[in-house]
Every structure is written in C-alpha cells, then in structure tokens.
Amino acid sequence: MAYSSSAPTRAEAVAKLSSQVAAIEPLLKRDGVSVDSRRLAVHADWQKQKQVGCRAEQNYQLSVTDPEVLAELAGALIAAEPARLDGPTWSLSDDTEPRKAAQRAAVADARARAVGYADALGRELGGLLRISDAEVGGALPRSGYGGAEAAVAAPAGIRSGQDVKRLNLEPQDVTVTTRCVTNWKLAD
C-alpha cells in the first residue's frame, strides 16, 4: 500500500504525508500485523518541463496473520485514503514440505521428458549430468493466517472494516511451483 501527499515544497509534502500516515502507524503495531518494508520517496512533480510542486510517498508491505485483523486493518487503511492498496496475496507460513514435493514432481517430469526424447532418438537415457533451478517468477507480497485473534480499532472518525468484510478476503489456495533444468547423458 502507498500513501501520497503533494505540496509546493518537499518539506510541506513530507509534513502532509506524516500527518496522513500518523493515523495508520499505530494500527501497524497490533498483534497479527508486521511491517515487512517501509519506504519513503520524496521528489519534484513536473508538468510540461516545469516543476509544479513536490510529492512525498510512503510505501508499506505488510504481513497479516489473522483473518479478523486483515478485514479490520484493510478497512482502516482504506478509510485513511491510500494512493494505492494491493492485496492480499496469500502464502504459506512454512513451504518446506510442499516445496520438496514440488521438486520431486519436477525432477520426475524432467526425467520422463528426457526418456521420451531418448526414445525418439532410438536411444536409452543415461545418467544425470546436471540439475539446476529455473526461475519461476518474481516474489510476491506475502500474507498468511495463523496466530491469536486481535482487534484493530480504526482511527477516530473512520468507519470500521465492515465494508471490507463483505469483500470476502478469505485465504485462497496457494500453489507451490518449482522448475528444474536437467541435462542427461545418453546411454552408450
């Protein structure tokens, strides 16, 4: 999520931004919420090669481990009028076993394909020469469920997360994907 403020000067833009995020910062210290990253950007705004002001942006990446906290927190964050709010994106808190299962399946698939190619050449598949990971894609923001229940109070005068609860931000299935590159020797 990101919050953004503009003003004639950088200092004024930062002051406005500081005021805007002051309402949400206490919410980020609640049980079940952790701030994975917080990034500030301050820059000039330009229009037709002329500076027309300055902008300050605060970007956050959060992990939320409680479904009740997620709905209430999202409601409070939206009420504070973010410039952008993306998510949730679901991940496993521990993907060790699913990743191992995906790796076994990827190796079995690679071997089956290699056997098919060897057979197409009228040859037998020999030993494995090399195996490496292949890139699957970029990392996604993570969220997950688990942990104790926690209540998040919206800042004074801000409506609760009831509207957000109707969006059904329930956990989704998580697919663990691995890809491998193998090189095989053909049997003599």
KOLFI-494554 format. One record per atom (N, C-alpha, C): residue in three letters; atom name; z negated, x negated, y. Coordinates in steps of 0.1 Angstrom, whole numbers, plus 5000, padded with zeros to 4 digits. Example, Ala and Ser with C-alpha at 12.3 -4.5 7.8 and 13.67 -1.06 7.14 Angstrom:
<tidos>
+-----+------+------+------+------+
| res | atom |    z |    x |    y |
+-----+------+------+------+------+
| ALA |    N | 4922 | 4868 | 4943 |
| ALA |   CA | 4922 | 4877 | 4955 |
| ALA |    C | 4922 | 4868 | 4967 |
| SER |    N | 4929 | 4872 | 4978 |
| SER |   CA | 4929 | 4863 | 4989 |
| SER |    C | 4921 | 4871 | 5000 |
+-----+------+------+------+------+
</tidos>
This chain:
<tidos>
+-----+------+------+------+------+
| res | atom |    z |    x |    y |
+-----+------+------+------+------+
| MET |    N | 5000 | 4992 | 4988 |
| MET |   CA | 5000 | 5000 | 5000 |
| MET |    C | 5000 | 4991 | 5012 |
| ALA |    N | 5005 | 4997 | 5023 |
| ALA |   CA | 5005 | 4989 | 5036 |
| ALA |    C | 5002 | 4998 | 5047 |
| TYR |    N | 4995 | 4992 | 5057 |
| TYR |   CA | 4992 | 4999 | 5069 |
| TYR |    C | 4998 | 4991 | 5080 |
| SER |    N | 5003 | 4997 | 5091 |
| SER |   CA | 5011 | 4991 | 5101 |
| SER |    C | 5008 | 4996 | 5115 |
| SER |    N | 5007 | 4987 | 5125 |
| SER |   CA | 5005 | 4992 | 5138 |
| SER |    C | 5014 | 4984 | 5147 |
| SER |    N | 5018 | 4990 | 5158 |
| SER |   CA | 5027 | 4983 | 5168 |
| SER |    C | 5020 | 4984 | 5182 |
| ALA |    N | 5023 | 4974 | 5190 |
| ALA |   CA | 5017 | 4974 | 5204 |
| ALA |    C | 5026 | 4964 | 5212 |
| PRO |    N | 5024 | 4963 | 5225 |
| PRO |   CA | 5031 | 4954 | 5233 |
| PRO |    C | 5029 | 4939 | 5229 |
| THR |    N | 5016 | 4936 | 5225 |
| THR |   CA | 5013 | 4922 | 5221 |
| THR |    C | 5008 | 4921 | 5207 |
| ARG |    N | 5008 | 4909 | 5202 |
| ARG |   CA | 5003 | 4907 | 5188 |
| ARG |    C | 4988 | 4910 | 5187 |
| ALA |    N | 4980 | 4906 | 5197 |
| ALA |   CA | 4966 | 4908 | 5198 |
| ALA |    C | 4963 | 4923 | 5198 |
| GLU |    N | 4971 | 4931 | 5206 |
| GLU |   CA | 4969 | 4945 | 5206 |
| GLU |    C | 4973 | 4952 | 5193 |
| ALA |    N | 4984 | 4947 | 5187 |
| ALA |   CA | 4988 | 4952 | 5174 |
| ALA |    C | 4977 | 4950 | 5163 |
| VAL |    N | 4972 | 4938 | 5163 |
| VAL |   CA | 4961 | 4935 | 5153 |
| VAL |    C | 4949 | 4943 | 5156 |
| ALA |    N | 4945 | 4945 | 5169 |
| ALA |   CA | 4933 | 4953 | 5172 |
| ALA |    C | 4935 | 4968 | 5167 |
| LYS |    N | 4947 | 4973 | 5169 |
| LYS |   CA | 4950 | 4987 | 5164 |
| LYS |    C | 4950 | 4987 | 5149 |
| LEU |    N | 4956 | 4977 | 5143 |
| LEU |   CA | 4955 | 4977 | 5128 |
| LEU |    C | 4941 | 4976 | 5123 |
| SER |    N | 4933 | 4968 | 5129 |
| SER |   CA | 4919 | 4966 | 5125 |
| SER |    C | 4912 | 4979 | 5126 |
| SER |    N | 4914 | 4987 | 5136 |
| SER |   CA | 4908 | 5000 | 5138 |
| SER |    C | 4913 | 5009 | 5127 |
| GLN |    N | 4926 | 5009 | 5123 |
| GLN |   CA | 4932 | 5018 | 5113 |
| GLN |    C | 4926 | 5015 | 5099 |
| VAL |    N | 4925 | 5002 | 5096 |
| VAL |   CA | 4920 | 4999 | 5082 |
| VAL |    C | 4905 | 4999 | 5081 |
| ALA |    N | 4898 | 4999 | 5092 |
| ALA |   CA | 4883 | 5000 | 5092 |
| ALA |    C | 4878 | 5012 | 5084 |
| ALA |    N | 4886 | 5023 | 5084 |
| ALA |   CA | 4882 | 5035 | 5077 |
| ALA |    C | 4883 | 5033 | 5062 |
| ILE |    N | 4893 | 5025 | 5058 |
| ILE |   CA | 4896 | 5024 | 5043 |
| ILE |    C | 4889 | 5012 | 5037 |
| GLU |    N | 4885 | 5002 | 5044 |
| GLU |   CA | 4879 | 4990 | 5038 |
| GLU |    C | 4867 | 4993 | 5030 |
| PRO |    N | 4858 | 5002 | 5035 |
| PRO |   CA | 4846 | 5005 | 5027 |
| PRO |    C | 4850 | 5011 | 5013 |
| LEU |    N | 4861 | 5019 | 5013 |
| LEU |   CA | 4865 | 5026 | 5001 |
| LEU |    C | 4869 | 5015 | 4990 |
| LEU |    N | 4874 | 5004 | 4995 |
| LEU |   CA | 4879 | 4994 | 4985 |
| LEU |    C | 4867 | 4986 | 4979 |
| LYS |    N | 4855 | 4988 | 4983 |
| LYS |   CA | 4843 | 4981 | 4978 |
| LYS |    C | 4836 | 4990 | 4967 |
| ARG |    N | 4841 | 5001 | 4964 |
| ARG |   CA | 4835 | 5011 | 4955 |
| ARG |    C | 4836 | 5006 | 4940 |
| ASP |    N | 4827 | 5010 | 4932 |
| ASP |   CA | 4829 | 5008 | 4918 |
| ASP |    C | 4842 | 5013 | 4913 |
| GLY |    N | 4848 | 5006 | 4904 |
| GLY |   CA | 4861 | 5011 | 4898 |
| GLY |    C | 4873 | 5007 | 4906 |
| VAL |    N | 4871 | 5000 | 4917 |
| VAL |   CA | 4882 | 4995 | 4926 |
| VAL |    C | 4881 | 4980 | 4928 |
| SER |    N | 4892 | 4973 | 4927 |
| SER |   CA | 4892 | 4959 | 4931 |
| SER |    C | 4904 | 4956 | 4939 |
| VAL |    N | 4903 | 4948 | 4948 |
| VAL |   CA | 4914 | 4943 | 4957 |
| VAL |    C | 4920 | 4931 | 4950 |
| ASP |    N | 4932 | 4932 | 4945 |
| ASP |   CA | 4939 | 4921 | 4938 |
| ASP |    C | 4945 | 4911 | 4949 |
| SER |    N | 4950 | 4917 | 4959 |
| SER |   CA | 4955 | 4909 | 4970 |
| SER |    C | 4955 | 4917 | 4983 |
| ARG |    N | 4953 | 4909 | 4994 |
| ARG |   CA | 4952 | 4915 | 5008 |
| ARG |    C | 4960 | 4905 | 5016 |
| ARG |    N | 4971 | 4910 | 5023 |
| ARG |   CA | 4980 | 4901 | 5030 |
| ARG |    C | 4982 | 4907 | 5044 |
| LEU |    N | 4981 | 4898 | 5054 |
| LEU |   CA | 4983 | 4902 | 5068 |
| LEU |    C | 4996 | 4896 | 5073 |
| ALA |    N | 5004 | 4904 | 5080 |
| ALA |   CA | 5016 | 4898 | 5086 |
| ALA |    C | 5016 | 4903 | 5101 |
| VAL |    N | 5019 | 4894 | 5110 |
| VAL |   CA | 5020 | 4898 | 5124 |
| VAL |    C | 5033 | 4892 | 5129 |
| HIS |    N | 5041 | 4900 | 5136 |
| HIS |   CA | 5054 | 4895 | 5141 |
| HIS |    C | 5059 | 4903 | 5153 |
| ALA |    N | 5069 | 4898 | 5159 |
| ALA |   CA | 5075 | 4904 | 5170 |
| ALA |    C | 5085 | 4915 | 5165 |
| ASP |    N | 5086 | 4926 | 5172 |
| ASP |   CA | 5096 | 4936 | 5169 |
| ASP |    C | 5108 | 4934 | 5179 |
| TRP |    N | 5120 | 4934 | 5174 |
| TRP |   CA | 5132 | 4931 | 5182 |
| TRP |    C | 5141 | 4943 | 5181 |
| GLN |    N | 5148 | 4945 | 5192 |
| GLN |   CA | 5158 | 4956 | 5192 |
| GLN |    C | 5169 | 4951 | 5202 |
| LYS |    N | 5181 | 4950 | 5197 |
| LYS |   CA | 5193 | 4945 | 5205 |
| LYS |    C | 5190 | 4932 | 5211 |
| GLN |    N | 5185 | 4923 | 5204 |
| GLN |   CA | 5182 | 4909 | 5208 |
| GLN |    C | 5172 | 4908 | 5219 |
| LYS |    N | 5163 | 4918 | 5220 |
| LYS |   CA | 5152 | 4918 | 5230 |
| LYS |    C | 5139 | 4922 | 5223 |
| GLN |    N | 5129 | 4914 | 5226 |
| GLN |   CA | 5116 | 4918 | 5220 |
| GLN |    C | 5111 | 4930 | 5226 |
| VAL |    N | 5107 | 4940 | 5218 |
| VAL |   CA | 5103 | 4953 | 5223 |
| VAL |    C | 5088 | 4956 | 5219 |
| GLY |    N | 5081 | 4946 | 5214 |
| GLY |   CA | 5067 | 4947 | 5211 |
| GLY |    C | 5064 | 4939 | 5199 |
| CYS |    N | 5052 | 4942 | 5193 |
| CYS |   CA | 5047 | 4934 | 5182 |
| CYS |    C | 5042 | 4943 | 5171 |
| ARG |    N | 5042 | 4939 | 5159 |
| ARG |   CA | 5037 | 4947 | 5148 |
| ARG |    C | 5028 | 4939 | 5139 |
| ALA |    N | 5017 | 4945 | 5135 |
| ALA |   CA | 5008 | 4939 | 5125 |
| ALA |    C | 5007 | 4948 | 5113 |
| GLU |    N | 5008 | 4942 | 5101 |
| GLU |   CA | 5008 | 4949 | 5089 |
| GLU |    C | 4998 | 4943 | 5079 |
| GLN |    N | 4990 | 4952 | 5073 |
| GLN |   CA | 4981 | 4947 | 5062 |
| GLN |    C | 4986 | 4953 | 5049 |
| ASN |    N | 4988 | 4945 | 5039 |
| ASN |   CA | 4993 | 4949 | 5026 |
| ASN |    C | 4982 | 4947 | 5016 |
| TYR |    N | 4980 | 4957 | 5008 |
| TYR |   CA | 4970 | 4956 | 4997 |
| TYR |    C | 4976 | 4958 | 4984 |
| GLN |    N | 4971 | 4952 | 4974 |
| GLN |   CA | 4974 | 4955 | 4960 |
| GLN |    C | 4960 | 4957 | 4953 |
| LEU |    N | 4959 | 4969 | 4947 |
| LEU |   CA | 4946 | 4973 | 4941 |
| LEU |    C | 4947 | 4975 | 4926 |
| SER |    N | 4935 | 4974 | 4920 |
| SER |   CA | 4934 | 4978 | 4906 |
| SER |    C | 4923 | 4989 | 4906 |
| VAL |    N | 4926 | 5000 | 4899 |
| VAL |   CA | 4916 | 5011 | 4898 |
| VAL |    C | 4914 | 5014 | 4884 |
| THR |    N | 4901 | 5014 | 4879 |
| THR |   CA | 4898 | 5015 | 4865 |
| THR |    C | 4892 | 5029 | 4862 |
| ASP |    N | 4892 | 5038 | 4871 |
| ASP |   CA | 4885 | 5051 | 4868 |
| ASP |    C | 4894 | 5062 | 4873 |
| PRO |    N | 4898 | 5072 | 4865 |
| PRO |   CA | 4907 | 5082 | 4869 |
| PRO |    C | 4902 | 5091 | 4881 |
| GLU |    N | 4889 | 5094 | 4881 |
| GLU |   CA | 4883 | 5101 | 4892 |
| GLU |    C | 4884 | 5093 | 4905 |
| VAL |    N | 4882 | 5081 | 4904 |
| VAL |   CA | 4883 | 5072 | 4916 |
| VAL |    C | 4897 | 5072 | 4921 |
| LEU |    N | 4907 | 5071 | 4912 |
| LEU |   CA | 4921 | 5070 | 4916 |
| LEU |    C | 4925 | 5082 | 4925 |
| ALA |    N | 4922 | 5094 | 4920 |
| ALA |   CA | 4926 | 5106 | 4928 |
| ALA |    C | 4919 | 5106 | 4941 |
| GLU |    N | 4906 | 5104 | 4942 |
| GLU |   CA | 4899 | 5105 | 4954 |
| GLU |    C | 4903 | 5093 | 4964 |
| LEU |    N | 4905 | 5081 | 4958 |
| LEU |   CA | 4909 | 5070 | 4966 |
| LEU |    C | 4922 | 5072 | 4972 |
| ALA |    N | 4932 | 5076 | 4964 |
| ALA |   CA | 4945 | 5079 | 4969 |
| ALA |    C | 4945 | 5089 | 4980 |
| GLY |    N | 4938 | 5100 | 4978 |
| GLY |   CA | 4937 | 5110 | 4989 |
| GLY |    C | 4932 | 5104 | 5002 |
| ALA |    N | 4921 | 5096 | 5001 |
| ALA |   CA | 4915 | 5090 | 5013 |
| ALA |    C | 4925 | 5080 | 5020 |
| LEU |    N | 4932 | 5072 | 5011 |
| LEU |   CA | 4941 | 5062 | 5016 |
| LEU |    C | 4953 | 5069 | 5023 |
| ILE |    N | 4958 | 5080 | 5017 |
| ILE |   CA | 4969 | 5087 | 5023 |
| ILE |    C | 4965 | 5094 | 5036 |
| ALA |    N | 4953 | 5099 | 5037 |
| ALA |   CA | 4948 | 5105 | 5049 |
| ALA |    C | 4947 | 5095 | 5060 |
| ALA |    N | 4945 | 5082 | 5057 |
| ALA |   CA | 4945 | 5072 | 5067 |
| ALA |    C | 4959 | 5068 | 5072 |
| GLU |    N | 4969 | 5075 | 5067 |
| GLU |   CA | 4983 | 5073 | 5072 |
| GLU |    C | 4989 | 5059 | 5069 |
| PRO |    N | 4990 | 5055 | 5057 |
| PRO |   CA | 4996 | 5042 | 5054 |
| PRO |    C | 5011 | 5042 | 5058 |
| ALA |    N | 5016 | 5031 | 5061 |
| ALA |   CA | 5031 | 5029 | 5063 |
| ALA |    C | 5038 | 5031 | 5049 |
| ARG |    N | 5031 | 5027 | 5039 |
| ARG |   CA | 5037 | 5027 | 5025 |
| ARG |    C | 5026 | 5028 | 5015 |
| LEU |    N | 5028 | 5036 | 5005 |
| LEU |   CA | 5018 | 5036 | 4993 |
| LEU |    C | 5027 | 5038 | 4981 |
| ASP |    N | 5026 | 5028 | 4972 |
| ASP |   CA | 5034 | 5028 | 4960 |
| ASP |    C | 5024 | 5028 | 4948 |
| GLY |    N | 5027 | 5036 | 4938 |
| GLY |   CA | 5019 | 5036 | 4926 |
| GLY |    C | 5014 | 5050 | 4923 |
| PRO |    N | 5006 | 5051 | 4912 |
| PRO |   CA | 5001 | 5039 | 4904 |
| PRO |    C | 5011 | 5034 | 4894 |
| THR |    N | 5009 | 5022 | 4890 |
| THR |   CA | 5016 | 5016 | 4879 |
| THR |    C | 5006 | 5013 | 4868 |
| TRP |    N | 5009 | 5017 | 4856 |
| TRP |   CA | 4999 | 5016 | 4845 |
| TRP |    C | 5000 | 5003 | 4837 |
| SER |    N | 4989 | 4997 | 4833 |
| SER |   CA | 4990 | 4985 | 4825 |
| SER |    C | 4978 | 4986 | 4815 |
| LEU |    N | 4978 | 4978 | 4805 |
| LEU |   CA | 4967 | 4977 | 4796 |
| LEU |    C | 4957 | 4967 | 4801 |
| SER |    N | 4944 | 4970 | 4799 |
| SER |   CA | 4934 | 4960 | 4803 |
| SER |    C | 4934 | 4948 | 4794 |
| ASP |    N | 4938 | 4949 | 4782 |
| ASP |   CA | 4940 | 4938 | 4773 |
| ASP |    C | 4952 | 4941 | 4764 |
| ASP |    N | 4963 | 4933 | 4767 |
| ASP |   CA | 4976 | 4935 | 4760 |
| ASP |    C | 4978 | 4925 | 4748 |
| THR |    N | 4967 | 4918 | 4744 |
| THR |   CA | 4969 | 4907 | 4734 |
| THR |    C | 4975 | 4912 | 4721 |
| GLU |    N | 4969 | 4922 | 4715 |
| GLU |   CA | 4974 | 4927 | 4702 |
| GLU |    C | 4987 | 4934 | 4703 |
| PRO |    N | 4990 | 4943 | 4713 |
| PRO |   CA | 5003 | 4948 | 4715 |
| PRO |    C | 5014 | 4938 | 4717 |
| ARG |    N | 5010 | 4927 | 4725 |
| ARG |   CA | 5020 | 4917 | 4728 |
| ARG |    C | 5023 | 4909 | 4715 |
| LYS |    N | 5013 | 4906 | 4707 |
| LYS |   CA | 5016 | 4899 | 4694 |
| LYS |    C | 5024 | 4908 | 4685 |
| ALA |    N | 5022 | 4921 | 4685 |
| ALA |   CA | 5031 | 4930 | 4676 |
| ALA |    C | 5045 | 4930 | 4682 |
| ALA |    N | 5046 | 4930 | 4695 |
| ALA |   CA | 5060 | 4929 | 4701 |
| ALA |    C | 5067 | 4916 | 4698 |
| GLN |    N | 5059 | 4905 | 4698 |
| GLN |   CA | 5065 | 4892 | 4695 |
| GLN |    C | 5070 | 4892 | 4680 |
| ARG |    N | 5062 | 4897 | 4671 |
| ARG |   CA | 5066 | 4897 | 4657 |
| ARG |    C | 5079 | 4906 | 4655 |
| ALA |    N | 5079 | 4917 | 4662 |
| ALA |   CA | 5091 | 4925 | 4661 |
| ALA |    C | 5103 | 4918 | 4667 |
| ALA |    N | 5101 | 4911 | 4679 |
| ALA |   CA | 5113 | 4904 | 4685 |
| ALA |    C | 5118 | 4893 | 4676 |
| VAL |    N | 5109 | 4886 | 4669 |
| VAL |   CA | 5113 | 4875 | 4660 |
| VAL |    C | 5120 | 4881 | 4648 |
| ALA |    N | 5115 | 4892 | 4643 |
| ALA |   CA | 5122 | 4898 | 4631 |
| ALA |    C | 5136 | 4903 | 4635 |
| ASP |    N | 5137 | 4909 | 4647 |
| ASP |   CA | 5150 | 4913 | 4652 |
| ASP |    C | 5160 | 4902 | 4654 |
| ALA |    N | 5155 | 4891 | 4660 |
| ALA |   CA | 5163 | 4879 | 4662 |
| ALA |    C | 5168 | 4873 | 4649 |
| ARG |    N | 5159 | 4873 | 4639 |
| ARG |   CA | 5163 | 4868 | 4625 |
| ARG |    C | 5173 | 4877 | 4619 |
| ALA |    N | 5171 | 4890 | 4620 |
| ALA |   CA | 5181 | 4900 | 4614 |
| ALA |    C | 5195 | 4898 | 4621 |
| ARG |    N | 5195 | 4896 | 4634 |
| ARG |   CA | 5208 | 4894 | 4641 |
| ARG |    C | 5214 | 4881 | 4636 |
| ALA |    N | 5206 | 4871 | 4635 |
| ALA |   CA | 5212 | 4858 | 4631 |
| ALA |    C | 5217 | 4859 | 4616 |
| VAL |    N | 5210 | 4866 | 4608 |
| VAL |   CA | 5215 | 4868 | 4594 |
| VAL |    C | 5229 | 4875 | 4594 |
| GLY |    N | 5230 | 4885 | 4603 |
| GLY |   CA | 5242 | 4892 | 4605 |
| GLY |    C | 5254 | 4883 | 4609 |
| TYR |    N | 5251 | 4875 | 4619 |
| TYR |   CA | 5261 | 4865 | 4624 |
| TYR |    C | 5265 | 4855 | 4613 |
| ALA |    N | 5255 | 4850 | 4606 |
| ALA |   CA | 5258 | 4841 | 4595 |
| ALA |    C | 5267 | 4848 | 4584 |
| ASP |    N | 5263 | 4860 | 4581 |
| ASP |   CA | 5271 | 4867 | 4571 |
| ASP |    C | 5285 | 4870 | 4576 |
| ALA |    N | 5287 | 4873 | 4588 |
| ALA |   CA | 5300 | 4875 | 4594 |
| ALA |    C | 5309 | 4862 | 4593 |
| LEU |    N | 5302 | 4851 | 4593 |
| LEU |   CA | 5309 | 4838 | 4591 |
| LEU |    C | 5310 | 4834 | 4577 |
| GLY |    N | 5305 | 4842 | 4568 |
| GLY |   CA | 5305 | 4839 | 4553 |
| GLY |    C | 5296 | 4827 | 4550 |
| ARG |    N | 5285 | 4826 | 4557 |
| ARG |   CA | 5276 | 4815 | 4555 |
| ARG |    C | 5262 | 4821 | 4553 |
| GLU |    N | 5253 | 4812 | 4549 |
| GLU |   CA | 5238 | 4816 | 4548 |
| GLU |    C | 5231 | 4811 | 4560 |
| LEU |    N | 5220 | 4818 | 4564 |
| LEU |   CA | 5212 | 4813 | 4575 |
| LEU |    C | 5203 | 4802 | 4571 |
| GLY |    N | 5202 | 4792 | 4578 |
| GLY |   CA | 5193 | 4781 | 4576 |
| GLY |    C | 5180 | 4783 | 4583 |
| GLY |    N | 5174 | 4772 | 4586 |
| GLY |   CA | 5161 | 4772 | 4593 |
| GLY |    C | 5162 | 4774 | 4608 |
| LEU |    N | 5150 | 4778 | 4613 |
| LEU |   CA | 5149 | 4780 | 4628 |
| LEU |    C | 5149 | 4766 | 4635 |
| LEU |    N | 5158 | 4764 | 4645 |
| LEU |   CA | 5158 | 4752 | 4652 |
| LEU |    C | 5149 | 4753 | 4665 |
| ARG |    N | 5150 | 4764 | 4672 |
| ARG |   CA | 5143 | 4766 | 4684 |
| ARG |    C | 5140 | 4780 | 4687 |
| ILE |    N | 5128 | 4783 | 4694 |
| ILE |   CA | 5125 | 4796 | 4698 |
| ILE |    C | 5118 | 4795 | 4712 |
| SER |    N | 5122 | 4804 | 4721 |
| SER |   CA | 5116 | 4804 | 4734 |
| SER |    C | 5115 | 4818 | 4739 |
| ASP |    N | 5107 | 4820 | 4749 |
| ASP |   CA | 5106 | 4833 | 4756 |
| ASP |    C | 5117 | 4835 | 4765 |
| ALA |    N | 5122 | 4847 | 4766 |
| ALA |   CA | 5132 | 4851 | 4776 |
| ALA |    C | 5125 | 4859 | 4786 |
| GLU |    N | 5130 | 4858 | 4799 |
| GLU |   CA | 5124 | 4866 | 4809 |
| GLU |    C | 5126 | 4881 | 4807 |
| VAL |    N | 5115 | 4889 | 4809 |
| VAL |   CA | 5116 | 4903 | 4807 |
| VAL |    C | 5119 | 4910 | 4820 |
| GLY |    N | 5113 | 4905 | 4831 |
| GLY |   CA | 5114 | 4911 | 4844 |
| GLY |    C | 5103 | 4907 | 4852 |
| GLY |    N | 5102 | 4912 | 4865 |
| GLY |   CA | 5092 | 4909 | 4874 |
| GLY |    C | 5079 | 4915 | 4870 |
| ALA |    N | 5068 | 4910 | 4875 |
| ALA |   CA | 5055 | 4915 | 4873 |
| ALA |    C | 5053 | 4928 | 4881 |
| LEU |    N | 5046 | 4937 | 4876 |
| LEU |   CA | 5044 | 4950 | 4883 |
| LEU |    C | 5029 | 4950 | 4888 |
| PRO |    N | 5027 | 4958 | 4899 |
| PRO |   CA | 5013 | 4960 | 4902 |
| PRO |    C | 5006 | 4967 | 4891 |
| ARG |    N | 4993 | 4963 | 4889 |
| ARG |   CA | 4986 | 4968 | 4877 |
| ARG |    C | 4975 | 4978 | 4881 |
| SER |    N | 4973 | 4987 | 4873 |
| SER |   CA | 4962 | 4997 | 4874 |
| SER |    C | 4958 | 5000 | 4859 |
| GLY |    N | 4946 | 5005 | 4858 |
| GLY |   CA | 4942 | 5009 | 4844 |
| GLY |    C | 4930 | 5018 | 4845 |
| TYR |    N | 4926 | 5023 | 4834 |
| TYR |   CA | 4915 | 5032 | 4833 |
| TYR |    C | 4904 | 5026 | 4824 |
| GLY |    N | 4892 | 5030 | 4826 |
| GLY |   CA | 4881 | 5025 | 4819 |
| GLY |    C | 4870 | 5023 | 4829 |
| GLY |    N | 4857 | 5021 | 4824 |
| GLY |   CA | 4846 | 5018 | 4833 |
| GLY |    C | 4839 | 5031 | 4836 |
| ALA |    N | 4828 | 5029 | 4844 |
| ALA |   CA | 4819 | 5040 | 4848 |
| ALA |    C | 4826 | 5049 | 4859 |
| GLU |    N | 4821 | 5062 | 4859 |
| GLU |   CA | 4826 | 5071 | 4869 |
| GLU |    C | 4821 | 5067 | 4883 |
| ALA |    N | 4829 | 5068 | 4893 |
| ALA |   CA | 4824 | 5065 | 4906 |
| ALA |    C | 4830 | 5076 | 4916 |
| ALA |    N | 4823 | 5079 | 4926 |
| ALA |   CA | 4828 | 5089 | 4936 |
| ALA |    C | 4832 | 5081 | 4948 |
| VAL |    N | 4844 | 5085 | 4954 |
| VAL |   CA | 4848 | 5079 | 4966 |
| VAL |    C | 4848 | 5089 | 4977 |
| ALA |    N | 4841 | 5086 | 4988 |
| ALA |   CA | 4840 | 5096 | 4999 |
| ALA |    C | 4851 | 5092 | 5009 |
| ALA |    N | 4858 | 5102 | 5013 |
| ALA |   CA | 4868 | 5100 | 5024 |
| ALA |    C | 4861 | 5097 | 5037 |
| PRO |    N | 4868 | 5089 | 5046 |
| PRO |   CA | 4862 | 5087 | 5059 |
| PRO |    C | 4860 | 5100 | 5066 |
| ALA |    N | 4850 | 5100 | 5075 |
| ALA |   CA | 4846 | 5112 | 5083 |
| ALA |    C | 4859 | 5119 | 5089 |
| GLY |    N | 4859 | 5132 | 5087 |
| GLY |   CA | 4870 | 5139 | 5092 |
| GLY |    C | 4883 | 5139 | 5084 |
| ILE |    N | 4883 | 5132 | 5073 |
| ILE |   CA | 4895 | 5131 | 5065 |
| ILE |    C | 4893 | 5140 | 5052 |
| ARG |    N | 4904 | 5147 | 5049 |
| ARG |   CA | 4903 | 5156 | 5038 |
| ARG |    C | 4902 | 5149 | 5024 |
| SER |    N | 4896 | 5155 | 5015 |
| SER |   CA | 4894 | 5149 | 5002 |
| SER |    C | 4907 | 5147 | 4994 |
| GLY |    N | 4906 | 5142 | 4982 |
| GLY |   CA | 4918 | 5139 | 4974 |
| GLY |    C | 4923 | 5151 | 4966 |
| GLN |    N | 4919 | 5163 | 4969 |
| GLN |   CA | 4923 | 5175 | 4961 |
| GLN |    C | 4938 | 5176 | 4960 |
| ASP |    N | 4945 | 5174 | 4971 |
| ASP |   CA | 4960 | 5174 | 4971 |
| ASP |    C | 4965 | 5164 | 4961 |
| VAL |    N | 4960 | 5152 | 4961 |
| VAL |   CA | 4964 | 5141 | 4952 |
| VAL |    C | 4961 | 5145 | 4938 |
| LYS |    N | 4950 | 5151 | 4935 |
| LYS |   CA | 4947 | 5155 | 4921 |
| LYS |    C | 4958 | 5164 | 4915 |
| ARG |    N | 4964 | 5172 | 4924 |
| ARG |   CA | 4975 | 5181 | 4919 |
| ARG |    C | 4987 | 5173 | 4916 |
| LEU |    N | 4988 | 5161 | 4919 |
| LEU |   CA | 5000 | 5153 | 4916 |
| LEU |    C | 4999 | 5148 | 4901 |
| ASN |    N | 4988 | 5150 | 4894 |
| ASN |   CA | 4987 | 5146 | 4880 |
| ASN |    C | 4989 | 5131 | 4878 |
| LEU |    N | 4981 | 5123 | 4885 |
| LEU |   CA | 4982 | 5109 | 4883 |
| LEU |    C | 4975 | 5105 | 4871 |
| GLU |    N | 4979 | 5110 | 4859 |
| GLU |   CA | 4973 | 5107 | 4847 |
| GLU |    C | 4979 | 5094 | 4841 |
| PRO |    N | 4971 | 5087 | 4833 |
| PRO |   CA | 4977 | 5075 | 4826 |
| PRO |    C | 4990 | 5078 | 4819 |
| GLN |    N | 4999 | 5069 | 4819 |
| GLN |   CA | 5012 | 5070 | 4812 |
| GLN |    C | 5012 | 5060 | 4801 |
| ASP |    N | 5021 | 5062 | 4791 |
| ASP |   CA | 5023 | 5052 | 4781 |
| ASP |    C | 5027 | 5039 | 4787 |
| VAL |    N | 5022 | 5029 | 4781 |
| VAL |   CA | 5026 | 5015 | 4785 |
| VAL |    C | 5034 | 5009 | 4774 |
| THR |    N | 5046 | 5004 | 4778 |
| THR |   CA | 5054 | 4997 | 4768 |
| THR |    C | 5053 | 4982 | 4770 |
| VAL |    N | 5049 | 4975 | 4759 |
| VAL |   CA | 5048 | 4961 | 4760 |
| VAL |    C | 5061 | 4955 | 4754 |
| THR |    N | 5068 | 4947 | 4762 |
| THR |   CA | 5081 | 4942 | 4758 |
| THR |    C | 5081 | 4927 | 4758 |
| THR |    N | 5087 | 4921 | 4747 |
| THR |   CA | 5089 | 4907 | 4747 |
| THR |    C | 5103 | 4905 | 4742 |
| ARG |    N | 5109 | 4894 | 4746 |
| ARG |   CA | 5122 | 4890 | 4742 |
| ARG |    C | 5121 | 4875 | 4739 |
| CYS |    N | 5128 | 4871 | 4728 |
| CYS |   CA | 5129 | 4857 | 4725 |
| CYS |    C | 5143 | 4853 | 4723 |
| VAL |    N | 5145 | 4840 | 4725 |
| VAL |   CA | 5158 | 4834 | 4723 |
| VAL |    C | 5156 | 4824 | 4711 |
| THR |    N | 5164 | 4826 | 4701 |
| THR |   CA | 5163 | 4817 | 4689 |
| THR |    C | 5176 | 4810 | 4687 |
| ASN |    N | 5175 | 4798 | 4681 |
| ASN |   CA | 5186 | 4790 | 4676 |
| ASN |    C | 5184 | 4787 | 4662 |
| TRP |    N | 5193 | 4790 | 4653 |
| TRP |   CA | 5192 | 4788 | 4639 |
| TRP |    C | 5202 | 4778 | 4634 |
| LYS |    N | 5199 | 4772 | 4623 |
| LYS |   CA | 5209 | 4763 | 4616 |
| LYS |    C | 5215 | 4771 | 4605 |
| LEU |    N | 5228 | 4769 | 4603 |
| LEU |   CA | 5235 | 4775 | 4592 |
| LEU |    C | 5232 | 4766 | 4580 |
| ALA |    N | 5230 | 4773 | 4568 |
| ALA |   CA | 5228 | 4765 | 4556 |
| ALA |    C | 5240 | 4758 | 4552 |
| ASP |    N | 5239 | 4747 | 4545 |
| ASP |   CA | 5250 | 4739 | 4541 |
| ASP |    C | 5257 | 4745 | 4529 |
+-----+------+------+------+------+
</tidos>
